[in-house]
Structures are given as C-alpha cells and as structure tokens.
Amino acid sequence: MSIAVDIDVMLAKRKMSVGELADRIGITPANLAVLKNGRAKAVRFATLAALCEVLECQPGDLLRWEAEGAAGE
C-alpha cells in the first residue's frame, strides 16, 4: 500500500512554482520537495490545510492511495 502525492499536478493547474507555494504555506522549498516527491513519512494536518487553502483544492486532490506495484512507484 502506498500513498501517492499529486502536488505537482495541482501546481501545474494553478500555474504556481514550488518556491511560491512554499513561501505561501510557510515551509522551506526543500521540505515541500520532500512532500511533493513522496518521500515524507508524515504530513501535519496544518500543512495539508495550508496546501488546500493556497491551491484551492481538497485533500483528495493532493493525496491518493495506490496498491502495491501500481504505476508510479
């Protein structure tokens, strides 16, 4: 079981850079990159809420479950 992170999809839809998003939600670009690339072990609800507010989306637009062996792993 794996959680896929689709922050890059929302960034493209909103025509926003990683640096701009990081500034607007109050985390470093490096920490946002860890989350965006699926290497984070956890995400704070406050960070998830900030992402949703800035990107004007729902948590399900950013995170999705994939079965083991699914494409993208």
Residue pairs with C-beta under 8 A, 6 or more apart in sequence:
1 65
1 66
1 67
1 68
2 65
2 66
2 67
2 68
2 70
2 73
3 38
3 63
3 64
3 65
3 66
4 38
4 63
4 64
4 65
4 66
4 72
5 35
5 36
5 37
5 38
5 40
5 62
5 63
6 61
6 62
6 63
6 64
7 21
7 32
7 35
7 36
7 51
7 55
7 62
8 36
9 61
10 55
10 57
10 61
10 62
11 17
11 18
11 21
11 55
14 55
14 56
16 55
18 29
18 32
18 33
18 36
19 29
21 32
21 51
21 54
21 55
22 28
22 29
22 31
22 32
24 50
24 54
25 32
25 47
25 50
25 51
25 54
26 50
27 47
34 40
35 43
35 47
48 59
48 62
48 63
51 57
51 62
52 58
52 59
52 61
52 62
55 61
55 62
66 72
66 73
